[in-house]
């Protein structure tokens, strides 16, 4: 699916300077959608603090899946 969006010139230039602008925009939109989803679902305080810790790490879904595979297989 293609979507056309208008960006201010300075932001558009920053996006276009990325090595893979299309992937950069896709990831940015995914993150925003996840944050919106997270705001609509109440999360217990302890879980929220753990999520905050993981956001600052370099871990991704592939790392988590590898961890699960090593733990349970």
FENMOQUI-V578671 format. One record per run of one state. SS is the DSSP state (~ for helix, > for strand, _ for the rest). FROM is the first residue (numbers start at 1). LEN is the number of residues. If there is no record, write none. Layout:
SS | FROM | LEN
SS | FROM | LEN
This chain:
_ | 1 | 8
~ | 9 | 8
_ | 17 | 4
~ | 21 | 20
_ | 41 | 4
~ | 45 | 11
_ | 56 | 5
~ | 61 | 12
_ | 73 | 1
